[in-house]
């Protein structure tokens, strides 16, 4: 009986872990896009300063 409960716990833990890996995190996408925008702005500012 204890083995069956243990299997269910591991199965649930695996399912939750898999779901967390598959669900996209929106906050990280926002952070990535803001970092890209900052990099583009710095590049544009540097090229404008040289002209």
C-alpha positions, 0 to 999 in steps of 0.5 A, a space after each residue: 500500500 505504501 508503495 502505491 502512495 509513493 508512486 502517486 506522489 512521484 507521478 504528481 511531482 513529475 507532472 507538476 515539474 513538467 507543467 512548470 517547464 512547459 508553461 511560458 513565463 511572461 515576466 521573463 519575456 518582458 525582461 528579455 525584450 527590455 534588455 534587447 531594447 536597452 541594447 539597441 538604444 545604446 548602440 543607436 546612441 553610440 553610433 549617433 555620437 560618432 556622426 
